[in-house]
């Protein structure tokens, strides 16, 4: 039995993985080291083998190699699923990832869809208790009803009393038909966000809300800009002349240009990275888009994309799709200039779409995403909310601008 690997880029898993395992039916690939398979990670490939026991996996999408990994291990199984065998291939030193310092940890979740099960929501929120900041990307509740938002507020206070939480709304945070509730004093997303803003301020977050929707916050050495990309009747849209103007002002016209009130800041106080939160992904970066066939989710999609095309050093975080980070092509795009688009899946079971002949059940599990920021590098790590394991297909590393 033999595994041969041909990596293309240092620190990146992209490349060819060739397996020769005569007498076996299928194989899984894992990151490993001298002690064996890294148990805190799931498999990153599940491959059918031919009658000759040979198979090839072509990894692409820019996933990172974990710094703990010094080898790749293949585990082959036979038709009975009872007999298995392992073999490893060493990752060349020049292709291994360096250890990463960690100055900030941010937990990102989307599409929580609270209806009545408060216990489950509190358990999900508690997964962010060790983070410096928790970001929620919309669909906090399922039907946009006052009682659901009141329940969400109670869960938030009980689950994360000492962790700042910020959120943007999704389409399910508005009722399908708001007219019967018009004019009533009721709980809604803005009420919950006001609670979050007050808590965040008490916990040291500098926050500025825009009356047209959206907010800008400073958390440590990052800037967080939230967009309200949803409205009544569950529409996904942006107010072009409102929120986009707010976003453009906060970003500055060009990377490196700071608004006048920020010119007095010391260099070490400037953000490492700008996080832009929006419930729906942009069309050009929707993981399930089909060229020439797909339509944008978001009203104002093209105007927002045009604005971002003139920026650098940002991470655009979205949800809505419920797509698993384990899609073959991935759900994160890292473009030149540190223009990064990440679709983070859902805390509900996720969908696997594509043409892979074999996938793993655990790849469909609910997910949370961790953003680990160091002085020079950052990592995006998707984790199963069922097992806590990291998904190698949802693991990315990138350098930060100085």
C-alpha positions in Angstrom: 0.0 0.0 0.0 1.3 3.4 -0.9 0.4 7.1 -0.8 2.2 9.7 -3.0 1.5 13.4 -2.7 2.4 16.3 -5.1 1.7 19.6 -3.4 1.7 22.8 -5.4 2.2 25.7 -2.9 3.8 26.0 0.6 1.3 25.9 3.4 -1.5 24.9 1.0 -3.2 21.5 0.5 -3.8 22.0 -3.2 -2.2 19.2 -5.2 -2.5 15.5 -6.3 -2.8 12.6 -3.8 -2.2 9.2 -5.4 -3.3 6.0 -3.7 -2.3 2.4 -4.4 -4.1 0.0 -2.1 -4.8 -3.4 -3.9 -7.7 -5.3 -2.5 -9.5 -2.2 -1.0 -12.7 -0.5 -2.0 -12.3 3.1 -0.8 -10.0 5.4 1.1 -10.0 8.5 3.3 -7.3 11.1 3.6 -6.3 12.7 6.9 -3.7 15.2 8.1 -1.3 13.5 10.5 2.1 13.7 12.3 4.6 11.3 13.8 2.0 10.3 16.4 -0.7 9.4 13.8 -3.8 11.0 12.4 -4.7 14.4 13.9 -7.8 13.4 15.8 -9.1 17.0 16.1 -9.6 17.1 12.3 -12.0 15.1 10.1 -10.9 13.4 6.9 -10.5 15.8 3.9 -11.2 13.3 1.2 -13.2 10.1 0.6 -12.1 8.4 -2.6 -13.4 5.3 -4.4 -10.7 2.9 -5.6 -10.6 1.1 -8.9 -10.5 -2.6 -9.3 -6.7 -2.3 -9.3 -6.9 -0.6 -5.9 -5.7 2.8 -7.3 -7.3 6.2 -6.8 -6.4 9.8 -7.2 -7.7 12.9 -5.3 -7.2 16.4 -6.7 -7.4 18.9 -3.9 -8.1 22.5 -4.9 -9.7 25.6 -3.4 -6.7 27.0 -1.4 -7.3 25.1 1.9 -4.4 25.4 4.4 -2.3 22.8 5.9 -2.7 22.8 9.7 0.6 23.7 11.5 0.4 20.5 13.5 0.5 18.4 10.3 3.8 16.9 9.1 2.3 14.1 7.0 -0.8 12.8 5.2 -2.3 9.5 6.1 -4.5 7.3 3.9 -6.9 4.8 5.5 -8.2 2.2 3.0 -11.2 0.0 3.8 -12.4 -3.2 2.0 -16.0 -4.0 0.9 -16.9 -5.4 4.3 -15.9 -2.1 6.0 -14.3 -4.2 8.7 -10.7 -4.5 7.3 -8.6 -1.4 6.9 -5.0 -0.4 6.5 -3.1 2.9 6.7 0.0 4.4 5.0 1.5 7.8 5.3 3.5 10.3 3.1 5.7 13.0 4.6 4.9 16.6 3.8 8.2 18.2 2.6 9.5 20.8 5.1 9.2 23.7 2.7 5.4 23.0 2.3 4.5 22.8 6.0 2.7 25.6 7.7 4.5 27.6 10.5 2.9 27.8 13.9 0.6 30.8 14.3 0.4 33.2 17.1 -3.2 34.0 18.3 -4.0 37.5 19.5 -7.8 37.5 18.8 -10.3 34.7 18.4 -13.7 35.5 16.8 -16.6 33.1 16.6 -18.9 33.4 13.6 -22.3 31.7 13.3 -25.2 32.0 10.9 -28.7 30.8 10.3 -29.6 29.8 13.9 -33.4 29.8 13.1 -34.7 29.9 16.7 -38.3 28.8 16.8 -39.1 27.3 20.2 -36.1 25.2 21.2 -34.3 27.5 23.6 -32.1 24.7 25.0 -30.5 24.0 21.6 -29.9 27.7 20.9 -28.2 28.3 24.3 -26.0 25.3 23.7 -25.0 26.6 20.2 -24.3 30.1 21.6 -22.1 28.7 24.4 -19.7 27.4 21.8 -18.5 31.0 21.6 -17.8 31.4 25.3 -14.0 31.4 24.8 -14.1 33.9 22.0 -13.2 37.6 22.2 -16.2 38.4 20.0 -19.1 36.5 18.6 -20.6 37.5 15.2 -24.0 36.3 14.0 -24.8 36.6 10.3 -28.6 36.6 10.3 -31.6 34.4 10.6 -31.3 34.5 14.4 -35.0 33.4 14.5 -37.2 31.5 12.1 -40.3 33.6 11.7 -39.5 37.1 12.7 -42.0 37.0 15.6 -41.9 39.1 18.8 -41.9 36.0 21.0 -39.0 34.5 19.2 -36.9 37.6 19.6 -37.8 37.8 23.3 -36.7 34.2 23.7 -33.5 34.9 21.7 -32.6 37.8 24.1 -33.0 35.6 27.1 -30.9 32.9 25.6 -28.2 35.3 24.7 -28.0 36.7 28.3 -27.8 33.2 29.8 -25.4 31.7 27.3 -22.9 34.5 26.8 -23.1 37.0 29.7 -19.5 38.2 29.4 -18.8 37.9 25.6 -19.7 40.8 23.2 -22.0 39.7 20.4 -22.9 41.6 17.2 -25.3 40.6 14.5 -26.9 41.5 11.2 -30.4 40.5 10.2 -31.4 37.8 7.7 -34.6 37.4 5.8 -36.1 35.1 8.5 -35.6 37.9 11.0 -38.6 39.6 9.4 -42.2 38.2 9.3 -43.4 36.9 6.0 -46.4 39.3 6.3 -45.7 42.2 8.7 -48.9 44.1 8.2 -50.9 42.6 11.1 -48.1 43.7 13.4 -47.8 47.2 12.0 -47.8 49.9 14.7 -47.6 47.5 17.6 -44.9 47.7 20.3 -43.1 44.5 19.6 -39.8 42.7 19.7 -37.9 42.7 16.5 -34.3 42.5 15.3 -33.5 46.2 16.0 -34.6 45.7 19.6 -32.3 42.7 20.0 -29.4 44.6 18.3 -29.9 47.5 20.7 -29.4 45.0 23.5 -26.3 43.7 21.9 -24.9 47.2 21.3 -25.3 48.1 24.9 -23.7 44.9 26.1 -20.9 45.3 23.6 -20.2 48.8 24.8 -20.1 47.7 28.4 -17.6 45.0 27.4 -15.2 47.5 25.7 -16.4 47.5 22.1 -16.5 50.8 20.3 -19.6 50.9 18.2 -21.3 53.4 15.9 -24.8 52.6 14.6 -26.1 54.1 11.3 -29.7 55.2 11.4 -30.3 53.9 7.9 -29.2 50.4 9.0 -25.9 48.9 9.7 -23.1 49.6 12.2 -19.3 49.9 12.5 -17.4 48.6 15.5 -13.8 48.4 16.7 -12.8 45.3 18.5 -9.2 45.1 19.4 -7.3 45.5 16.1 -10.2 44.7 13.7 -12.9 46.8 12.3 -16.4 45.2 11.9 -18.9 46.7 9.6 -22.4 45.2 9.6 -24.9 45.6 6.7 -28.6 45.3 7.1 -29.3 43.3 3.9 -32.9 42.2 4.7 -36.3 43.8 5.3 -40.0 43.1 5.7 -41.6 40.5 3.6 -38.3 38.6 3.9 -36.7 40.6 1.2 -33.0 40.6 0.8 -32.0 44.1 -0.3 -29.7 47.1 0.6 -30.7 50.7 0.6 -28.3 51.8 -2.2 -28.0 55.5 -1.2 -27.9 54.8 2.6 -26.0 51.8 3.7 -23.5 51.8 0.8 -22.7 55.4 1.5 -22.1 54.4 5.2 -19.9 51.5 4.1 -17.9 53.6 1.7 -17.3 56.2 4.4 -16.1 53.7 6.9 -13.9 51.8 4.5 -12.3 55.0 3.2 -11.9 55.7 -0.5 -8.7 53.6 -0.8 -6.9 51.1 1.3 -4.5 52.9 3.6 -6.5 56.1 3.7 -8.0 56.8 7.0 -10.8 59.3 7.8 -9.6 62.5 9.3 -10.6 61.6 12.8 -8.4 58.5 12.6 -5.2 60.2 11.4 -4.0 60.7 15.0 -4.0 56.9 15.7 -0.7 55.2 16.3 0.2 52.6 13.6 -0.1 49.7 16.0 -3.7 50.8 16.7 -4.9 50.4 13.2 -7.1 47.4 12.3 -5.4 44.2 11.1 -8.5 43.4 9.0 -11.9 44.7 8.1 -14.8 42.3 8.5 -17.9 43.1 6.5 -21.0 41.2 7.6 -24.0 40.6 5.3 -26.5 37.8 5.5 -26.6 36.9 1.8 -23.4 36.2 -0.3 -22.7 38.3 -3.3 -23.4 36.7 -6.7 -19.8 36.7 -7.8 -18.9 34.8 -4.6 -21.9 32.6 -4.1 -20.5 29.0 -3.7 -23.4 27.5 -5.6 -23.5 30.1 -8.5 -23.7 28.8 -12.1 -22.0 31.1 -14.6 -24.6 32.9 -16.7 -27.5 31.2 -14.9 -27.6 32.3 -11.3 -29.4 35.5 -10.1 -28.2 37.6 -7.1 -29.8 37.0 -3.7 -29.3 40.6 -2.7 -31.0 43.7 -4.1 -28.1 46.1 -4.6 -25.7 43.3 -5.3 -23.9 44.9 -8.2 -23.4 48.3 -6.5 -22.0 46.6 -3.4 -19.7 44.5 -5.5 -18.4 47.5 -7.4 -17.7 49.3 -4.1 -15.7 46.3 -2.8 -13.8 45.8 -6.0 -12.0 49.1 -5.2 -11.0 47.9 -1.7 -8.3 45.7 -0.3 -7.7 43.9 3.0 -11.2 42.8 4.0 -13.1 39.7 4.8 -16.7 39.6 3.6 -18.7 37.1 5.8 -22.1 35.8 4.7 -24.5 33.0 5.5 -28.0 32.2 4.1 -27.1 29.3 1.8 -26.7 26.6 4.5 -23.9 25.1 2.4 -21.3 23.0 4.1 -17.8 24.3 4.1 -16.9 20.8 2.9 -18.0 21.4 -0.6 -15.3 20.3 -3.0 -14.7 23.7 -4.4 -14.9 25.3 -1.0 -16.9 28.2 0.4 -14.0 30.7 0.9 -12.3 32.7 -1.8 -9.0 34.5 -1.2 -8.3 37.0 -3.9 -5.3 39.3 -4.6 -5.1 42.2 -2.3 -6.5 40.2 0.6 -10.0 40.4 -0.8 -11.6 37.5 1.0 -15.2 36.2 0.7 -16.4 33.5 3.1 -19.8 31.8 3.3 -19.9 30.2 6.7 -22.7 27.6 6.5 -25.4 27.1 9.2 -25.8 26.0 12.9 -28.5 23.8 11.4 -27.6 20.8 9.3 -25.7 21.8 6.2 -26.0 20.8 2.5 -23.4 19.1 0.4 -23.8 19.9 -3.3 -21.5 18.7 -6.1 -20.5 15.7 -8.1 -18.2 13.8 -5.7 -19.0 10.1 -5.8 -18.3 9.7 -2.0 -18.9 12.1 0.8 -18.9 11.7 4.6 -22.0 12.1 6.8 -20.1 14.4 9.2 -19.5 16.9 6.4 -23.2 17.8 6.7 -23.1 18.5 10.4 -24.0 22.0 11.7 -21.0 24.3 11.8 -19.5 27.3 13.5 -16.5 29.2 12.2 -13.5 30.5 14.1 -11.4 33.4 12.9 -8.0 33.4 14.6 -6.0 36.6 14.2 -2.3 36.9 14.8 0.1 39.7 14.2 1.0 38.6 10.7 -1.3 35.7 9.7 -5.0 34.7 10.2 -6.8 31.4 10.0 -10.4 30.6 9.1 -11.4 27.3 10.8 -14.9 25.6 10.3 -15.8 23.2 13.1 -18.6 20.7 13.6 -21.0 21.7 16.3 -21.6 18.0 16.9 -18.1 16.8 17.5 -16.1 20.0 17.8 -13.7 18.7 15.2 -12.2 21.0 12.6 -13.0 20.4 8.9 -9.8 20.5 6.8 -12.0 21.6 3.9 -13.0 24.6 5.9 -9.5 25.5 7.0 -7.7 28.5 5.4 -4.7 30.6 6.2 -3.7 34.0 4.9 -1.2 36.8 5.5 -2.3 40.1 7.0 -1.2 43.5 5.6 1.2 45.4 7.8 
